[in-house]
């Protein structure tokens, strides 16, 4: 990895340039997402976590609906 004159690496040298380009695509999108993940690891991690959460919420749906005073559909 090359260093800039001050001894620090620049974002483009560390791959940050790729993230900057990706972020600009999001910002420039006609309908940008409220949230976005960058990279494979966060995407896979979040998919796994939300799969678990959805399963748990489904298992507790009856209690959730009872709290509202309605019947589950």
C-alpha angles and dihedrals in degrees: 000000000000122000127221119239091273091055095254124114119241123231092251090054093052097044093264088120089068090053091048091052090048091049091050089053089055093046092047095047118116090232107019118194120252089232132018136183125216121209137021098268098057091043093052092043094051092046090054093046094048092047087056092046093049090050092050093046090050091051090052097040093109092057091046092051092045089056089058093047097239136108122254114253 
